Amino acid sequence: MPNILDRLPQNAPGRFYVDSTCIDCGLCPSTAPNHFRRDDEIGQSFVFRQPETEEEIALCREALEGCPTESIGEE
């Protein structure tokens, strides 16, 4: 379960976030590449742009549901 108090500082402000339990498996950037990106310095992915449309929200939720470490959260 994602922990909002452990939210990575690289995340864009908003409803979706990635916490520090991310193992950078690549699922979220491949599912929603316009919203998730890998940070090479920390070796984890984060939300670089929050979704705006229903379609974008659905893609971010798909990434959240598929995350093997449950590191993606939604406020």
N, C-alpha and C positions, 0 to 999 in steps of 0.2 A: 504494500500500500504506500503510495507516495506521501511524503511528508512536506507540507508547505513551509515548515520552519527550516527545512533543509534544501530549499529551492536554490538552484545554482544562480549566482549573480549575473551570469551571461544572458539569462532569459529576458526577453522583452516583457515589459509590464503588461499584465492582462490575465485572462482567465486560465490559459494553459501554461504549464511549466514542467520542467524536468528537474528532479532532485539529484543529489550526489550519489545515489545508488546505481546510476546509469553505467552500463558496461560497454556502451557504444557499439551495439550489435549491428547498427546500420538500418534497422527496421523503420524507425521514424523518418529519417531523411529520404528513404526510398518510398515510403507511403505518402508523405506530405512534404516534398522537397521545397515547396515555397514557404514552409513554416519552420522546419527543423533543419539544423545544420550542425556539423561536427566542429568542435573546438580542438585543434591539433595540440595545443599547449596542455590542456587538461585531459585529453583523450576521452571526452564525453560529448554527447549531443545536447542541444538546448533549443529553445524556441527563439528564433531570431525575428519572426514576424507573426503577430497574432492574427488568427483568421477573422474575416469580416463577413463573408457570405455563408449561407447555410451549407453550401457545397464544401467550402473550406473548413467549416466547423466539423462536418461529417468526416472529412479526411483526417483531421486532428484526432477526432474520437476513435477512428479506426486505428490510428497509430497507438493511442492510449490503450485500447483494448488488446492490441497485439503485443504490447511491450512485455518481454519475458521476465523483466525484473520489477514490473509495476512501478517504474520510475517516473512516469508521466502522470501529472495530475491536472484536474480541472476544478477551479474554484466555483 
